């Protein structure tokens, strides 16, 4: 990625910021991020580039 991982205006940077905040606030807890399974929605497909950015963050 061309953007720094600490840039909170990007999906990856914002996710990293949230995850680090949760880890610092709840160091002894299990933190889980879930996404719906592929094909579980009838919504309009998103652009492949958007999916790549999303998958890199997760």
C-alpha positions, 0 to 999 in steps of 0.5 A: 500500500502507498499510504502509511498504516497509521493513516486513519483516513484509510480503511487499513489505518482506521482498522489498525487504530481501532484494533490497537485501541481495543488491545490497549483498553482490554489487554486480557480479552479476546478481540474478534473481527468478523465479516460475512461469508462470501456470497451471503448477500444480495447487495450490488457487488463492490469494485474489485479495487475496493475489495482488495483494500478491504481484504488487505485491512482485514 
